[in-house]
């Protein structure tokens, strides 16, 4: 069966003042709730204008309480870029509120900028993955985009959907990370171009200069496959399952995606039934074959050298 998650992302267009940005944040979350979204994300430091300072703790608590109330009202997850004080340290965080309005997790930005450090923000040290009722998510913040290892670690921990909360748009690197790790990436920005990025690296949609809220339904059951030993089997699968599945082919890249569209079937079921091999499993298996032959050839070479 498909695992469809209804995701809302936001862009703030660099609001003129802090009160305007806070008002916009609540309006966007409210609209996402009324649209029956499962989760909505607000960007890094969404409560600031372009030159805004970190708010005092009492004002941050007020924002948190309002977001928690909306999360509870709509039974919707909310991810928000907010400061967080802990053991005398200040962190730039992505805070997850669960469907009951409780704090469900916190990611502390691992790679703050020099300016952030000079302003008193401490670097985080953990890279958690959060197991929600629709799947596993990870969260990264702005400057983290420049550290590929963090993105890889999220994949190794099983993340299926990664939220990137930022002051700017990000651009192509986000697509590269989505493709490399075969997970969805959803950005939320203080600028204008928040995006939904597919496991293929393709942009599925997002906000614009004119729109501040964008909503997409992402199927976490979707998998990617290389054509090798797979493409000849696709027609039989399409003929058998008809409208219950969707296959999208990419000619230049030599891969395709497969997803289930109703509860009568799962991608795992189709993989077993038609003997398909997903992209990452295929490359892992061939790597083992290559390593085995390489090791054998190295031994032969060493013997001849002696």
PyMOL commands that set and color helices and strands:
alter all, ss='L'
color gray80, all
select helices_A, chain A and resi 18-34+57-74+114-118+142-146+148-156+172-181+231-244+267-274+279-305
alter helices_A, ss='H'
color red, helices_A
select strands_A, chain A and resi 4-10+39-41+77-86+89-97+103-108+129-132+135-141+161-166+184-189+195-197+203-206+213-219+223-226+245-250+255-260
alter strands_A, ss='S'
color yellow, strands_A
deselect
rebuild
show_as cartoon
